[in-house]
Amino acid sequence: MTQDRDGPKPNINTFPVTLARSSAEALCTSEWHKRLSIIHDLDVEDEDDRNFAEAQPNDNSTVVVKARAGTVNGPPIAEALSEAELADHYASGQDPWACSNDTKPISRDGWPEPSAIAAAYGLSKLLKDEAELQTVFRPGGITNIICASAAMRAVFEEIMRVTTDHWEQQISTPKGPDLRFQIFAAGQTAAGKDRKRAERDFEMKIKRDLRNHGPVLIVSSQARQQAVFLESLTRRTYRWAGFTAEMIIETLRLTHSTTGQLAENQIQRRLPIPSALKRLEPAQIDAAFEEDTTLKVAERLAEIADASRGPRALTLDAVQGLGDARKPLDRMLGDLQEWQVGHLAWSEVTSSAVFHGPPGTGKTMLAKAIAGSAGIPLISTSYADCQKTGHQGDMLAALSTAFEEAAQAAPAVLFIDEIDSFSDRGGDPSNKSYMRGVVNGLLEQINHAGDVEGLILLGATNHLDAIDAAVIRSGRFDLKLHIPYPDRKGVEAILTAILEGKNLEQLDLRAVSDRLAGQSGATVEALARDALGRARAEKTELRQKHLMEAADHLAPALSRSMQRRIAIHEAGHVLAAFLSPLPTPRRAQLTAQGGMVEQSPLLILTPELAQARLQVLLAGRAAEIHLCGTPTSGAGLGPESDLAQATDLALATELRWGFGESGLTWHGATAFCLDAAPQQVRERVETLLRTAHEKALALIEENTETLSRIADRLIEARELDGPDLEAMRRSLSVQAAPSGPRRSEVA
């Protein structure tokens, strides 16, 4: 017999396998299940009568005699088949190894559900040797089995007494007090007072069992669920990781074979991949086992798993304009793949990241793309999703449920949107107590998630600085990735992906990208939909005019004179940065709606660097005044504007960092509560701003030619990235103003 012919495999008589097989068999043949069957058949009094009753026809038809599942009735018919005949059987979904020449159909009447048999096998397989089994039955201690699936915990509750009775028979130690088992899931019990009451009742039951000298087995929904004193009594903790191919095959050996053999290779080829199989719930397993052959069961499981995955997943390759965030995400996915094939320990995998950036940059879509690229499920929640369930207790219960679901589905992605809503616990005094409880609950869940191998934790926020620092520290969220608005290349890539197959060779996407640079990915997608809608309305293929009309509607172009003014403004920021000790800006951009210069961040500031930053912030307005005569309102539009940032920086100089004349007392004042500051502080802030503005204006006046050259280059290129700006900084002949800070490498 060759391996290609399938059939019997080497008998692995390790302790876990032997215990697992005997436990599954014991469940199938237990008197407990026979009694359930007799109760179900109300008119049948004993086993012989029941078998006889099954054999009686209801009319004058021929009696159908059924072979008992799990009973070895003879050699498999596969042994007498040629390779071609075996192939024909496999192609028709038949398993010639699982049946003998006795053609009687298989009977499983009175047996437990297949998911219960698989659970008994998998649960027993967790015990590695007899010493561990003996530990389960030692009084004065607790064994904790963690299972996040509520449906699976219900199965454990059904099988636990029969299974543990069988375990006890396998140990040589004298019989002691009965093993007590408790099923509890804190995240899915009633919320608030009812939930607390359920937790207290659970603890009281365990205390009672321990006082009665009974060993205790807990099936809980998450690690460290019980009180600390109970955790200290826990001798062993096991985690149910879902169904495996081994569990399915061993269950099929009992439910679908009268020879004790199976076409295991063929079954393995038809089963879902391990990560998909482990996510199936008991009802899905039971439904698949309704098929009449082993191969059809495996095929049905694969169909169910495919249906559970839903439509074709979005992948990371379809997400454009990620900038510097793409490389670390590729590394994360690479590490996850290495872990899945056993080449990397989970402790070495970067498994958490928080995405931050302005609204509309696709942070939520990015989480979906990571899950899609990895081929694993995405479980999403948010502050709002949790809060809508009720008060704080309800909210924490909903948060726990999301983490439980992700733990059960692992490998999986758990995505927390609006994570900035979990704000600083030391913030608003009127909300301080509530937020402390909420944030502490989130921290507890994140810490528990760190125990789950295969769980990728992602968060998204528009305001990274608003999140409680403990939430996003390393170890909880290792990566902090800025997701910017797409640059021009990113815009063009998004349009190319959306308009694939739409006459692209006839379209000038560069012209449209120039108009949309600096816009969100959502705006780019909206423009593409608008253009396609215009083409459909005209019953023609997509043309350039449709794109430009859509651009005129969503992103109206500025006049040439206004574009020049905006370029001068942004060139002022760039020039002031070039003439300062600050790093070269990351990007400068001229868009149809305005402009932007992205400064490189600094972890710490000195008084000199703070003054330089003030001058850079005010240099755009100064450039407008110098070359255009008057400023525009652009420097003060909104809380992220130049003047708002400069005011906040000046306030910090006076009230937070001790750089000014206000002393060393720390204050939390920001630009939005300047009116609450003392009059003398407001006067000092105004003095700082005016001094910085005057220095910026002097700097601009002494480098007017260089300012114009930067503005011209910006109008020509529309967008300059970090390397472009660094090359410009080195090539331009810039002479720093006497009043401004100097940089030695700028000639």
N, C-alpha and C positions, 0 to 999 in steps of 0.2 A: 504493500500500500504506500503510495507516495503522498507527499504533502499537498500536491496539486489536486489530489482526489478528495481532499478534505477529510472529514471523519474524525475519529478519536484523537485527542491530543494527549501529550504526556500527563500523567496524573500528578498534580502538584499537591503533595500532602503537607503543606505548611500549616501551622496552627491556625492562622486567620482564615485560610481557605476551607480547611476542614470544619471549623466552627461555623463559618458562614453557610456552607452547604447543608450541614446538619440542622442549623437553625431554620433555614428556609423549608427543608423537608418536614421538620417538626411542626411548623406553622400549618403546612398543608394537611397534615394527618392528625392534628390535635383534636382531642375530644371536645374542646371548646367550640371549634368550628363545626364538628359533627352535631353538637347540640343546637347550634344556630340553624343548621340545615334542617334538623328535625322540627324545630319550632316553625320554620318557614313552611314546611310541608305539614300542615296542621293535622291531616288525617293519617300520618304515618307514625308508628310507635317506635320502631327500632330500625337498625341499619339493614338487616336482612329484608325486612318488609319494604324498606325504602327502595332497595335495589330491585326487588321483585316488582314493586309498583311502577318503577321506571320502565321495566321491560314489557309491561302490559300495553297492548294496543288499545286505542280508544274506539276502534271499529274493527272491521274484519281484515285490515291490512296486515302485512308481514311485520313481525317484531324486529326492531333495529337494536342490536346488541352493541353497546359502547365499550371500548377499551378504556381502562382507568388510566388517566394521565399520570405520568411519572412512573409507571409500571413497565419493567423491561420484559417484553413478550417474545423477543427473538432477535436474530441478527438483522441489521438494516438491509433493505433491498439494494442499497447502493453498492454493496460488496459484489453483487452479481452483474453490475452494469458496466458497459464499456465507457470510455471517455466521451464518445459522441452521445451516448444515451444519457450520461450524467449531465452533459451540457444542455440537452433538450429539457430535462427535468428542471434545471436551474432557470432556463429561459422562460419556462411556464410558471415559475414561482413555487415549484415543488421542492421539498427537501427530502431526498431519498435516504438520507442518513437518519432521519427522525422517525421513520416508520418501517415496519417489517412486512412480511407477506400477509400478515393478519391485517385485513383492510378495514377492520371495524373503526368507526369514528371515535375520537377521543372524548371522554367525559370528564368535566371538571366540576360537576355538581357538588355543592356544599363546600367548595374551596374558597379561600380568601381571594380578594382581587389581586391581579398580577402586580400592581404597584405595592401592595402589602408584602408579597413574597420577595420582591426586589428590595424593599426596605429592610426586611428581616436579614437578608443576605448582606446588604451594604452596611447596616448597623453593626452586625457581628464582625464584619471584616475590619472594623476600626480597632478591634482588640488584637494586639500584636502577639501576645503570648499568654500563657496560663497565669503568670504573675499579675498581669494587668487585669485579667478576669477575676482573680481572687481579690484584688484591690476593690473592685466594684462591690463585692459582698462583705467587705470589712466594716463593722459598725463604727460609728463615730466619724464618718466622713461622707463627702458628697462627690458624685460623678456628674459632670455637666456636659450635656450634648447640645451644641448650638445649632439651631436650624431656623433660618430666617423665614422659610415658607410656612404660612399658616396651614395650608392644605397638607403639607408633609407632616407637620406636628400632629394633625388630626389622625393621620395614618399611624404614626408612632403610638399614639394613645390607644389605638385599636389592638396593636400587636404586642405591646410592651410586656403584658403579663405572661403571655405564652412564650415569648422570646426569652425573657429573663428566667422563667422557670426552667427552660432548656439549658440556658447558660449554667445555672446552678448545678444541674446534673452532670456537667462536664468537669467540675473541680473535685479534687480529692479531699479537700478540707471538710471537717464535720459541718453539718447544716446548722446555721445560726438563725438569727431573727430574719423574718421575711424582708426582702428588698422593697422599699417604698419608692414609688416614682410619682413625680409631679410634673405637670405640663403648664408652662406659663409663658406669656408673651406680653411684656409691659407696653410695648409700642402699639398694641392693637386692642388693649382693654379699654374700658370706658375712661373718659378723660376726667380731669379735675378731681373732686372729692371721691367719686366712684373709683377712679383709677388708683388713688392712694389707698382706698379701702381694700381693693383687690391685691395690691402689693403687700399690705399688712397681713391679709388673710393667707397669702402665699407663704410669707415668712413664718407665720404661726404654725402652719401645717408642717413645714420643715423642722421647726423647733420641736413640735410634738413628736415627729418621727424619730428625731435624734434622741429625745428623752426616753423613748421606748426602745432604745438600743438598736434601732433599725438603720442599716445602710440606706442612703438616699440617692436616687438617680433623678436628675432634673433635665427636662428638655426645655430649653429657653430660646428666645429669639435673638439674643445677642450676648456677647461677652460682657462680663462684669455687670450683669443685670441685677443680681441680688445684692443685699446689703453687704458692707465690707466684712462684717464678722462671719457671714456665710461664705464669702469668697475665701477667707482664710481656712475654711474647712474643706475646700474643694481639692480633692486629691488628683483628679484627672479631668481634663477638658478636651472634648472631641468636637470636631466640626463636620456636620453633614454638608457635603459639597455637591449634592445632586446625583442624578442617575448616571451610571457609567455603562459602557458596552459590556463589561464583565457581568454586571447585575442583570442586564437584559438577557444575555446568553444563558446564564445560570437559571433564570426564571423560565425561559423558553424550554430548557432541558426538562423542567418539571411539568410545564403546562402544555407543550406541543410535541413531546417526543415519547414514544413507547419503546424506544431502544436505549435510551440514555445517551444517545449520540446526536450530533448536529452537524450541519454543513457550516462550521464556524467561519471559515474564510469567506464564504459567500454572504453570510449574515453581516460580518464586519464591513464588507464592501458596500452594503446597502444601508447601513445605519447612518444617522447624522454624524457630523463631526463632533468630537467630545464636548466642545464648548456649547454647541446647540443642544445636544442630548441632555446635558446637566441642567439646562434651564426648563425642561419640560415638567409639567405638574402631574400629579397622580392621575387625574382624570384623563389627560392626554395619553399617558402610558396605557391605562385600562382600555381606552377606545381602540388603540392600535392592536392590542392583544385579542380583539374580537375576530381578527383575520384567522383563517384556518390553517395556515402554514407558517413556519418560522421565517421564510424569506419574505412573505407578504407582510408579516408583522414589521420586519425591519424596513421594508419599503414604505409602509404606512407611517412609521415613526419619522422617516425622512420627509415625507409629504407634510406632516404636521409641523415639523421643525421649520421647513421652508415657509409655510403659511404664517408661522409666528413671526418670521423676520420682516414680513410686509414687503412693500415695493423696493425696487433697487435703491441701494443706499447711496447717499451723497458721499463723495470721497474728498480727501484733502487736495487732490490734483485739480478738482473743479473749483476750488476757492482761490481767487486771485487777489493780488494787492496786499499780501500779508507782510511785506517788508522783511525786517530782521526776525520776525517771529517764526518763519517757516522752518529754519534749520533746527532749532531746539525741538519743535514738534515732530520733525522727521526722526530725530534721535530718540524721542520718547516712543514713537511707534516702532522703531527698530529694536529698542530694548524690550518692548512688550512682546514682539515676535520671538526674540531670542529666549525670553522667559517661557513662552508657550511651548517651545520645543525642548526645553530643559537645559539650555546652554547658559543660562544666567539666573542667579539667585534673585528672588523678588526684592531683597534688601538693596540690590544694586540698581534697581530700576527707578528712574525718575517718574513718579506716578501722580504728580499733582501740579496744577498750574492755575493761575488766576489771570484772566484776560481783562485788560483795562484800556480805555480809550473813549473817544466821543461816541454819541449815539449813532446808530446806523452803519457801523463798521463791520457788522456780521459776526459778532461774538457768539451769538446763539447758533448761527449756522456753522461756525467753526467747531463747536462742540459736536454737532451732528456729523460733521465731516470726519472728525477724529474717530468717532465710533464706527462710521461707515468704512473708513480705511482699515481699521483693525478687524472689522467683521464681528463686532460685539454689540450688545444692546446699549441703548442710551436711556437712562432713567433721569428725568428732569424734575426739579422742584424749585421753589423760590420763596422768598420771604412772604410775598402776597399769597401764594398758594397755601402756605402753612397757616398764615394768620386768619384766612377766611373761614377756617374750621371752627373758630371760637376764641375763647380766652387763652391765657398763657399756657395752661395745662393742655388744652386741645392743640394748640400750636406746636408744642414740644412733642406731643404724641404723633402729629402728622409728620413732623420732621424725622422722628425716629422711624416711622413706617417707610419713608422714602429711603433711608439708609439701609433698613432691613431688606427691602426689595432689591437694592443694588448689591448687597452682600450675597443674597441668594443667587442673583444672576451672574455674579463674577465668573469669568472676566467680563467686566462691564465698565461703562462710563457713568459716573454720577455727576450731573451738572447742576450747580446752584446758581440760578440767575438772581440779579438784584442783590448780590451779596453785600453791597454797600449799605443796604437797609439794616444789616446787623452792625449798627453803628457803635461808636466808642461808648463803653460802659461808664465812662466818667463824664459824659456829655450833659445834656439838658437835665437839671436836677429834678424837674417834674416827671421825667420819664426814666430816671436813673435806675430805680429798683426793678422796673419791668425789663429794661434792656439788659440789666445784669443777668437776670434769670434766663432770658432768651439766648444771649451770647454764650453764657456758660453751658446751656444745653447744646448749642451748636458745637462748642469746643469738645464736649464729651463725645458727641457723635463722630466728629472728625478723628478724634483719638482712637475710637473703636474701629473706624474705617481703616486706619493704618494697620490693623491686625489682619485685614482681609487681603490675601494674595489675589492679584488680578483686578483689583478695583482701582480705576483711574478716577481721581477727584479733580473736577474742573469748576471754576467759578468765573463769574463775569460781573463787571462793574463799570460805570461811567466815571466813578470818583474813587480812586484807590485810596486816597488820603482820608476818606470818610469811614473806612472800615476799622474796627477795633484791631489794634496792632497784634494782639494775641492770635487773632484768627488767621492772619496771612503770614505769620512768621515762618521761617524755614522749618521743615519738618511737618508742617500742616499744608502749606502751599509753597512748594519749593521754587517754582518758576513764576516770575511776574512779567508777563509779556504784554508790551504795548501794541495794540492793534490800531494802526492809524487809518485815516482816510486813504484810499488807494491813490498812488501816484499816477502819472499819465500812462505809464506802461501797464499798471494794474487796471486802469480804466479800459484800455484797449484790450487787455486779456479777457476782462469780464464781458465786453461786447462781443468778442470773438467767440467765446464759449456759448453765449446766449443765441447768437445769430448764426451758429454753425449750420451750413447747408443753405443759407439764405443769400446766395449770389455775392459772397464776400469779395470775390476778385474784382467786382465792379464798384466796391464801396471804399471810400477814404475814411477809415476809422480814426486816423491820426487827427484829422480836422475836428471830429466830434470829441476825441479825447482831450484836445486842447481846451475845449469848452467846458468839459466836465471835471478836469483836474481839480482836486480839492473837494469834490462832492462825495457823498457817501456811496457805498456799493448799492444801497437800496435805491438811491436816485438814478444810478446808472441802469439798473434793472428796469426802473419805471420808464426811463427814456426809451429803452429797447422795446418794451411792450407798447408804448405810445406809437413808435415808428411802425411797428408791425401792424398795429391797428389801423393806422392811416393807409398802409399798403392794402390791407384787406378791404377797407372801405372803397378804395379805387379799383379793386379786383385786378391788381397787378402785383408783380414781384417787388420786393423791397428795393428802393432806390435811395440815392444819396439825399435827394430832396426831402424824403420822409424823415431821415435822421436829423437833418438840419432844422426842419420844421418842429420836430419834437424837442430839439435842443433850444430853439427860440422860445418854446413854451415853458420848458422846465428850468432853463438856465439862460435867460436873456443876456445877450452880449453887452458889455459896457462900451461907451464911446471911446475912440482912440485917445482923446485928451484925458479921460478919466483913467484909462489903463495906464497912461504915462504917469499920472499923479500917484497911482497906487504903486507903480514900479519904483518911483522915487522914494515913497514911504518905506517900502520893504528894503530898498537899497540902503536907506539910512540905518536900519537895524543891522544889516550885514556889515557895513563900513565900521560902525561903532564896535561891533564884536571883533573885527579884524584888528582894530587899534587898541584892544584891551588885553588883559592877561587871561581872558575867558577862552574856553575851547572854541574851535570853529563850529558854527551852527551845523545841525544835522541836515537841514533842507531849507531851501527858499523856493517859493512857488507864487506864480501869478496866475490867477484863475479868472473866469468870466464874471465872478461875483466879488472878487477882492484879491487879497494876497495873504501870505503867511510866511513867517520865518520860524522854524522849529529850533529852539536853542538846546544845546547839550546840557543835561542835568548835572548839578553839582551836589554831592552828598553833604558838603559842609561849606560854609562861607566865612571869610574873614571880612573885616571892615572894608578893605580895599576891593575885594571881589563883590561885596554888596553894593558899593558905590559904582563899580563898573557895570553891574547888572542894571542898576537904575538908569545909567546913561544909555545903555542899549535899548531899554524899554521906551525911553523918551526920544530916542534919536530919529524914529520914524516921523514923529510930529515935527521935530526940529527941521528935518530935511524938507518937508512940505513948506514950512514957513520960509526957509531960505530960498528955494527954487520956484515956489508957486505964489509966495506972498502971504498966504493964509493957510491955516490947517483945515482939515475936514473933521467931521464928527467921528470918523472911523477909529480914532485913538481912544474913544470912550464908549464904544457900543457894547454894553453888557459886562457881566462880572468877569469875563475872561479877557477883556480888552487891555490895551497897553496901560491906560491910566489906572484901571482897577488893580492890575498886578503891581504897578509901581507904588500905589498907595498902600497895598498890603505889605509890600517889601519895606517901605519906609516905616510903617507901624511896627513891623517885626524888629527892625533895627533899633527902635526906641524902647519897645515894651517886652520883647522876648529875648533878644540876644545880648542886651547890655552894651550895644555899640554907641548909644547916644547919651543924652544928658538926663535921662529919666531914672537913672539908678539901676539896681540889680533886681528889683522886684519883678517877677514874671507875671505877665498879664495875657489873657487869651483873646485880646481884641483883634478884630480883622477889619478889612476895608468896609464891611457891611455894618459895623457898629462904631465907626469913627466918631459919630456924634456923641457916643457915650464916654469917650475919652475926655480927660480934663482939657481945659482950654489951652494950657501951656504945651501939652503934648500935641494937640492939633496944630499949633503954631510951629512947633519943631518939625512936624511931618511936612507941612507946607514949605518950610525953609529947605528941607532936604530935597524935595521935589523940584523946587525952583532952581536950586544950585545945580542939580544934576541936569536939568533942562538947559541951563545956560552953558554948561560945559559941553553938552552934546551939540548945541548950536555952534559953539566956537570950533569944535572938531569938524563939523560939517563944512563950515565956511572955509577952513584951511585945506580941505580935501574935496573941493567941489568937482574937479575934473574926474577924480577917482569915483566919486558918487555917481556921476553921470554914466561912466563906463559900466559900473555894476548894474545900473538901471537898464541900460541898453542891452546888456547881456541877458538880463532877466526877461525883457520883452521878447528877445530873439528865441531863447530856449524855453521860456515859460516855466521851466522847472530845473533847479540845480540841486543835486544831492551832495552829501558830505564830501566825497572825493573831488567833485567839481569845485566846491567852495574852497577846499584846502588848496587845490591847484591855483585858483584865482588869488587866494591870499598870498601865496608865495610869488606869483608872477607880477602882481600889481606893485607899482612904485608908490608906496604910501608913506607920507610923512606925518607922524603923530603930532597933534596940537600940543603945545607946551602944557596946557591945563589938563590934558587927558593922560591916562595911564599908557605906558609905552610897552612894546613887545619887541624884544631884541631881534627876532628873526624877520620882522617886517622892515624892509629897507625903504 
